[in-house]
Amino acid sequence: MRIVLLGASGNTGREITRLLSPMLAEDDQVVLAGRDRGRLEATAEVVSGPAEVELRQVDATVDSAVRDLVEGAQQVVVTASLPDRVGALAQIVADAGADWIDTLLSSPAKLAALRALEPVLRARGRCFVTDGGFHPGLPAAMVRWAGDQVDELITADVFGGMRIDWRADSLAESTVAEMLTEFGDFDLSTWVDGGTRKLRMSECPKVDFGPPTDRE
């Protein structure tokens, strides 16, 4: 299997590489792709297991470079914070005959781009998984799984904590921009007493996550 991690020079790409690499076999290949060669080399240091590792310095905003990158891939993991490029990137990955998973935040623009491609993806038998991060991402999948394990699921409370140093030089400008867009689109509308209204932050329950997050 040839697996391409687009955005492997970032924090999320590095962590996925660390978790994924021990599961790969000797005849598998993992391609770490991103803009920053130095950061790609740092990601390569967390690789364990026998799989072949290739580093590719690629600008994900250039279609021809992405086409060359994903040629022959069976799986593409997108962690690069480029929500405006999702439509173009997804089309390229689909044309290459590969499957897709991304960890981008759940923006309306991203979802609309993937929905527009849905008929093509279904016709080609491609598996495209989006929202693989934490919002709504994996918690949403866990809630759906939990719902299948019980007779009736009425409500599911999901809490999350972020431990991010926004001043750290390890954060790419595109990541900061994606988060700011998410904050702008965030909607606290909820169902309360038989109707929908905006929820005040003071009404949100607090959870003490304890170490290592140390956030409440």
Contacts in CASP RR format, 6 or more apart in sequence:
PFRMAT RR
TARGET T0000
AUTHOR 0000-0000-0000
METHOD contacts of the structure
MODEL  1
MRIVLLGASGNTGREITRLLSPMLAEDDQVVLAGRDRGRLEATAEVVSGP
AEVELRQVDATVDSAVRDLVEGAQQVVVTASLPDRVGALAQIVADAGADW
IDTLLSSPAKLAALRALEPVLRARGRCFVTDGGFHPGLPAAMVRWAGDQV
DELITADVFGGMRIDWRADSLAESTVAEMLTEFGDFDLSTWVDGGTRKLR
MSECPKVDFGPPTDRE
1 24 0 8 1.000
1 28 0 8 1.000
1 29 0 8 1.000
1 74 0 8 1.000
1 75 0 8 1.000
2 28 0 8 1.000
2 29 0 8 1.000
2 31 0 8 1.000
2 72 0 8 1.000
2 73 0 8 1.000
2 74 0 8 1.000
2 75 0 8 1.000
3 20 0 8 1.000
3 24 0 8 1.000
3 28 0 8 1.000
3 29 0 8 1.000
3 30 0 8 1.000
3 31 0 8 1.000
3 73 0 8 1.000
3 74 0 8 1.000
3 75 0 8 1.000
3 76 0 8 1.000
3 77 0 8 1.000
4 31 0 8 1.000
4 33 0 8 1.000
4 69 0 8 1.000
4 70 0 8 1.000
4 73 0 8 1.000
4 75 0 8 1.000
4 76 0 8 1.000
4 77 0 8 1.000
4 98 0 8 1.000
5 13 0 8 1.000
5 16 0 8 1.000
5 17 0 8 1.000
5 20 0 8 1.000
5 30 0 8 1.000
5 31 0 8 1.000
5 32 0 8 1.000
5 33 0 8 1.000
5 77 0 8 1.000
5 79 0 8 1.000
6 33 0 8 1.000
6 34 0 8 1.000
6 58 0 8 1.000
6 60 0 8 1.000
6 66 0 8 1.000
6 69 0 8 1.000
6 76 0 8 1.000
6 77 0 8 1.000
6 78 0 8 1.000
6 79 0 8 1.000
6 80 0 8 1.000
6 89 0 8 1.000
7 13 0 8 1.000
7 33 0 8 1.000
7 34 0 8 1.000
7 60 0 8 1.000
7 78 0 8 1.000
7 79 0 8 1.000
7 80 0 8 1.000
8 14 0 8 1.000
8 16 0 8 1.000
8 17 0 8 1.000
8 32 0 8 1.000
8 33 0 8 1.000
8 34 0 8 1.000
8 40 0 8 1.000
8 43 0 8 1.000
8 79 0 8 1.000
9 32 0 8 1.000
9 34 0 8 1.000
9 35 0 8 1.000
9 36 0 8 1.000
9 38 0 8 1.000
9 39 0 8 1.000
9 40 0 8 1.000
9 42 0 8 1.000
9 43 0 8 1.000
10 39 0 8 1.000
10 43 0 8 1.000
10 79 0 8 1.000
10 170 0 8 1.000
10 172 0 8 1.000
10 175 0 8 1.000
11 170 0 8 1.000
11 171 0 8 1.000
12 79 0 8 1.000
12 103 0 8 1.000
12 133 0 8 1.000
13 43 0 8 1.000
13 77 0 8 1.000
13 79 0 8 1.000
14 39 0 8 1.000
14 42 0 8 1.000
14 43 0 8 1.000
14 46 0 8 1.000
16 77 0 8 1.000
16 79 0 8 1.000
16 103 0 8 1.000
17 30 0 8 1.000
17 32 0 8 1.000
17 43 0 8 1.000
17 46 0 8 1.000
17 47 0 8 1.000
18 46 0 8 1.000
18 47 0 8 1.000
18 48 0 8 1.000
20 30 0 8 1.000
20 77 0 8 1.000
21 30 0 8 1.000
21 46 0 8 1.000
21 47 0 8 1.000
21 48 0 8 1.000
21 49 0 8 1.000
21 51 0 8 1.000
21 53 0 8 1.000
22 48 0 8 1.000
22 49 0 8 1.000
24 30 0 8 1.000
24 49 0 8 1.000
24 50 0 8 1.000
24 51 0 8 1.000
25 50 0 8 1.000
25 51 0 8 1.000
26 50 0 8 1.000
26 51 0 8 1.000
28 51 0 8 1.000
28 52 0 8 1.000
29 51 0 8 1.000
29 52 0 8 1.000
29 53 0 8 1.000
29 54 0 8 1.000
30 47 0 8 1.000
30 51 0 8 1.000
30 52 0 8 1.000
30 53 0 8 1.000
30 54 0 8 1.000
31 54 0 8 1.000
31 55 0 8 1.000
31 56 0 8 1.000
31 69 0 8 1.000
31 73 0 8 1.000
32 40 0 8 1.000
32 43 0 8 1.000
32 44 0 8 1.000
32 53 0 8 1.000
32 54 0 8 1.000
32 55 0 8 1.000
32 56 0 8 1.000
33 40 0 8 1.000
33 55 0 8 1.000
33 56 0 8 1.000
33 57 0 8 1.000
33 58 0 8 1.000
33 60 0 8 1.000
33 69 0 8 1.000
34 40 0 8 1.000
34 56 0 8 1.000
34 57 0 8 1.000
34 58 0 8 1.000
34 60 0 8 1.000
34 80 0 8 1.000
35 57 0 8 1.000
35 58 0 8 1.000
35 59 0 8 1.000
35 60 0 8 1.000
36 57 0 8 1.000
37 55 0 8 1.000
37 57 0 8 1.000
40 55 0 8 1.000
40 56 0 8 1.000
40 57 0 8 1.000
41 55 0 8 1.000
44 53 0 8 1.000
44 55 0 8 1.000
47 53 0 8 1.000
56 69 0 8 1.000
58 65 0 8 1.000
58 66 0 8 1.000
58 69 0 8 1.000
59 65 0 8 1.000
60 66 0 8 1.000
60 80 0 8 1.000
60 82 0 8 1.000
60 85 0 8 1.000
60 89 0 8 1.000
61 82 0 8 1.000
61 85 0 8 1.000
63 88 0 8 1.000
63 92 0 8 1.000
66 89 0 8 1.000
66 92 0 8 1.000
67 92 0 8 1.000
67 95 0 8 1.000
67 96 0 8 1.000
70 76 0 8 1.000
70 92 0 8 1.000
70 93 0 8 1.000
70 96 0 8 1.000
70 98 0 8 1.000
71 96 0 8 1.000
72 96 0 8 1.000
72 97 0 8 1.000
72 98 0 8 1.000
73 93 0 8 1.000
73 96 0 8 1.000
73 98 0 8 1.000
74 98 0 8 1.000
74 99 0 8 1.000
75 98 0 8 1.000
75 99 0 8 1.000
75 100 0 8 1.000
75 101 0 8 1.000
76 93 0 8 1.000
76 96 0 8 1.000
76 98 0 8 1.000
76 99 0 8 1.000
76 100 0 8 1.000
76 101 0 8 1.000
77 100 0 8 1.000
77 101 0 8 1.000
77 102 0 8 1.000
77 103 0 8 1.000
78 86 0 8 1.000
78 89 0 8 1.000
78 100 0 8 1.000
78 101 0 8 1.000
78 102 0 8 1.000
78 103 0 8 1.000
78 104 0 8 1.000
79 102 0 8 1.000
79 103 0 8 1.000
79 104 0 8 1.000
80 174 0 8 1.000
81 104 0 8 1.000
81 172 0 8 1.000
81 174 0 8 1.000
81 175 0 8 1.000
81 177 0 8 1.000
81 178 0 8 1.000
82 89 0 8 1.000
82 104 0 8 1.000
82 174 0 8 1.000
83 104 0 8 1.000
83 105 0 8 1.000
83 107 0 8 1.000
83 109 0 8 1.000
83 110 0 8 1.000
83 178 0 8 1.000
83 181 0 8 1.000
84 109 0 8 1.000
86 102 0 8 1.000
86 104 0 8 1.000
86 109 0 8 1.000
86 110 0 8 1.000
86 113 0 8 1.000
86 114 0 8 1.000
87 113 0 8 1.000
87 114 0 8 1.000
87 116 0 8 1.000
87 117 0 8 1.000
90 100 0 8 1.000
90 113 0 8 1.000
90 114 0 8 1.000
90 117 0 8 1.000
90 128 0 8 1.000
91 117 0 8 1.000
93 99 0 8 1.000
93 100 0 8 1.000
94 100 0 8 1.000
94 117 0 8 1.000
94 120 0 8 1.000
94 121 0 8 1.000
94 124 0 8 1.000
94 126 0 8 1.000
94 128 0 8 1.000
97 124 0 8 1.000
97 126 0 8 1.000
98 126 0 8 1.000
99 126 0 8 1.000
99 127 0 8 1.000
99 128 0 8 1.000
99 129 0 8 1.000
100 126 0 8 1.000
100 127 0 8 1.000
100 128 0 8 1.000
100 129 0 8 1.000
100 130 0 8 1.000
101 128 0 8 1.000
101 129 0 8 1.000
101 130 0 8 1.000
101 132 0 8 1.000
102 110 0 8 1.000
102 129 0 8 1.000
102 130 0 8 1.000
102 131 0 8 1.000
102 132 0 8 1.000
103 132 0 8 1.000
103 133 0 8 1.000
104 110 0 8 1.000
104 130 0 8 1.000
104 131 0 8 1.000
104 133 0 8 1.000
104 178 0 8 1.000
105 131 0 8 1.000
105 133 0 8 1.000
105 135 0 8 1.000
105 178 0 8 1.000
105 179 0 8 1.000
105 181 0 8 1.000
105 182 0 8 1.000
106 130 0 8 1.000
106 131 0 8 1.000
106 135 0 8 1.000
106 136 0 8 1.000
106 137 0 8 1.000
107 178 0 8 1.000
107 181 0 8 1.000
107 182 0 8 1.000
107 185 0 8 1.000
108 185 0 8 1.000
110 130 0 8 1.000
111 130 0 8 1.000
114 128 0 8 1.000
114 130 0 8 1.000
117 128 0 8 1.000
121 128 0 8 1.000
131 137 0 8 1.000
131 140 0 8 1.000
132 138 0 8 1.000
134 160 0 8 1.000
135 182 0 8 1.000
136 158 0 8 1.000
139 158 0 8 1.000
139 160 0 8 1.000
140 158 0 8 1.000
143 153 0 8 1.000
143 156 0 8 1.000
143 158 0 8 1.000
146 153 0 8 1.000
146 156 0 8 1.000
147 153 0 8 1.000
147 156 0 8 1.000
157 205 0 8 1.000
159 205 0 8 1.000
159 207 0 8 1.000
159 209 0 8 1.000
160 207 0 8 1.000
160 209 0 8 1.000
161 209 0 8 1.000
161 213 0 8 1.000
161 215 0 8 1.000
162 215 0 8 1.000
163 212 0 8 1.000
163 213 0 8 1.000
163 214 0 8 1.000
163 215 0 8 1.000
164 171 0 8 1.000
165 171 0 8 1.000
166 176 0 8 1.000
188 198 0 8 1.000
188 199 0 8 1.000
188 200 0 8 1.000
188 201 0 8 1.000
189 196 0 8 1.000
189 197 0 8 1.000
189 198 0 8 1.000
189 199 0 8 1.000
190 196 0 8 1.000
190 197 0 8 1.000
190 198 0 8 1.000
190 199 0 8 1.000
192 199 0 8 1.000
206 216 0 8 1.000
207 216 0 8 1.000
208 216 0 8 1.000
209 215 0 8 1.000
209 216 0 8 1.000
END
